Amino acid sequence: MNKTLSLLLLCATILPAAAPVLVHGHRGARSSRPENTIPAFEFAIQAGADVLELDVAVTKDNVLVVSHDPKMNLEICQGPPGPVIIRQMTLEELRRWDCGSKKNKAFPDQVPVPGARVPTLDEVLGLANRGAFHFNIETKSFPKNPEYTPPPEEFARLMAAAIRKHKLEARSIVQSFDYRTLHAMRKIAPEIRLSALEMNRTVSFVELAKEAGAGIVSPHFKLVTPEKVAEAHRAGLQVVPWTANTAAEWDRLIAAGVDAIITDDPAGLIAHLKKRGLR
């Protein structure tokens, strides 16, 4: 064995292996099943997603339910006449809506599931016994539209209670664009990880984390650069961008050194990582 090969083998035994890029199934797996429904989360679990990413709204009777939009999205859901703002409906009223029959035109491979309803957060957290995956839960809070949600402190209290009910503190992340809910969560449940979402500001990820009081930064994937990721890692932060759906986007984020990727196509990303020998 020559000296160069010996040195390479020695380095391989000393240097730690690169951390794997984790896969977050965005709204479950909306490229394959209706978003934020139990079938979407079940699909993501079966595909091997490391984390289920989901959004939470609050009904009139203070039940946490899984929906990206504060109003029922008529492009993907259908229901009876009456209120469409979730905060103005009771859970019983919300259950009358079908969010599985209409195919999302943005995802040609999505398979409709007629009759799929808006699940409660409690129902989604109830899937925890099907694997070791984690949950990345977004508080859909709107400072300019306070009528859509309870106050940040109340939202955080409801969220912490739901997570603790299922004893999932160590398996849960709470993320938000409304950092008021993250600061409230930090006070109520400091044991739960927090993630700062960002759509378009080009400030450093370290600044975002400080502003939100979070240990994870979740920017739009186009905001990610290797330099920003490296700075975040030096500060002890994790970087989890959203929502990348193509091989080119995945490869750019992998090269930048991100910790995880939020994607509508968790099965596709997992296959891509395996093909590259990264999973």
Secondary structure as the mmCIF struct_conf table of DSSP 4:
data_model
#
loop_
_struct_conf.conf_type_id
_struct_conf.id
_struct_conf.beg_label_comp_id
_struct_conf.beg_label_asym_id
_struct_conf.beg_label_seq_id
_struct_conf.end_label_comp_id
_struct_conf.end_label_asym_id
_struct_conf.end_label_seq_id
HELX_RH_AL_P HELX_RH_AL_P1 LYS A 3 ILE A 14
BEND BEND1 LEU A 15 LEU A 15
HELX_LH_PP_P HELX_LH_PP_P1 PRO A 16 PRO A 20
STRN STRN1 LEU A 22 HIS A 26
TURN_TY1_P TURN_TY1_P1 ARG A 27 SER A 32
BEND BEND2 ARG A 33 ARG A 33
TURN_TY1_P TURN_TY1_P2 GLU A 35 ASN A 36
BEND BEND3 THR A 37 THR A 37
HELX_RH_AL_P HELX_RH_AL_P2 ILE A 38 ALA A 47
TURN_TY1_P TURN_TY1_P3 GLY A 48 GLY A 48
BEND BEND4 ASP A 50 ASP A 50
STRN STRN2 VAL A 51 VAL A 58
TURN_TY1_P TURN_TY1_P4 LYS A 60 ASP A 61
STRN STRN3 LEU A 64 VAL A 66
BEND BEND5 HIS A 68 PRO A 70
STRN STRN4 LYS A 71 LYS A 71
TURN_TY1_P TURN_TY1_P5 LEU A 74 ILE A 76
STRN STRN5 GLN A 78 GLN A 78
BEND BEND6 PRO A 81 GLY A 82
STRN STRN6 ILE A 85 ILE A 85
HELX_RH_3T_P HELX_RH_3T_P1 ILE A 86 GLN A 88
BEND BEND7 MET A 89 MET A 89
HELX_RH_AL_P HELX_RH_AL_P3 LEU A 91 LEU A 94
TURN_TY1_P TURN_TY1_P6 ARG A 95 ARG A 96
STRN STRN7 ASP A 98 ASP A 98
BEND BEND8 GLY A 100 LYS A 102
TURN_TY1_P TURN_TY1_P7 LYS A 105 ALA A 106
TURN_TY1_P TURN_TY1_P8 PRO A 108 ASP A 109
HELX_LH_PP_P HELX_LH_PP_P2 GLN A 110 PRO A 112
TURN_TY1_P TURN_TY1_P9 PRO A 114 GLY A 115
STRN STRN8 THR A 120 THR A 120
HELX_RH_AL_P HELX_RH_AL_P4 LEU A 121 LEU A 125
HELX_RH_3T_P HELX_RH_3T_P2 GLY A 126 ARG A 130
BEND BEND9 ALA A 132 ALA A 132
STRN STRN9 HIS A 134 THR A 139
TURN_TY1_P TURN_TY1_P10 PRO A 143 LYS A 144
HELX_RH_3T_P HELX_RH_3T_P3 PRO A 146 TYR A 148
BEND BEND10 THR A 149 THR A 149
HELX_RH_AL_P HELX_RH_AL_P5 PRO A 152 LYS A 165
TURN_TY1_P TURN_TY1_P11 HIS A 166 LYS A 167
HELX_RH_3T_P HELX_RH_3T_P4 GLU A 169 ARG A 171
STRN STRN10 SER A 172 SER A 176
BEND BEND11 PHE A 177 PHE A 177
HELX_RH_AL_P HELX_RH_AL_P6 TYR A 179 ILE A 188
TURN_TY1_P TURN_TY1_P12 PRO A 190 GLU A 191
BEND BEND12 ILE A 192 ILE A 192
STRN STRN11 ARG A 193 GLU A 198
BEND BEND13 MET A 199 ASN A 200
BEND BEND14 VAL A 203 VAL A 203
HELX_RH_AL_P HELX_RH_AL_P7 PHE A 205 ALA A 212
TURN_TY1_P TURN_TY1_P13 GLY A 213 GLY A 213
BEND BEND15 GLY A 215 GLY A 215
STRN STRN12 ILE A 216 PRO A 219
STRN STRN13 HIS A 220 HIS A 220
HELX_RH_3T_P HELX_RH_3T_P5 PHE A 221 LEU A 223
HELX_RH_AL_P HELX_RH_AL_P8 PRO A 226 ARG A 234
TURN_TY1_P TURN_TY1_P14 ALA A 235 GLY A 236
STRN STRN14 GLN A 238 VAL A 239
STRN STRN15 TRP A 242 TRP A 242
BEND BEND16 THR A 246 THR A 246
HELX_RH_AL_P HELX_RH_AL_P9 ALA A 247 ALA A 256
TURN_TY1_P TURN_TY1_P15 GLY A 257 GLY A 257
BEND BEND17 ASP A 259 ASP A 259
STRN STRN16 ALA A 260 THR A 263
BEND BEND18 ASP A 264 ASP A 264
HELX_RH_AL_P HELX_RH_AL_P10 PRO A 266 LYS A 275
TURN_TY1_P TURN_TY1_P16 ARG A 276 GLY A 277
#
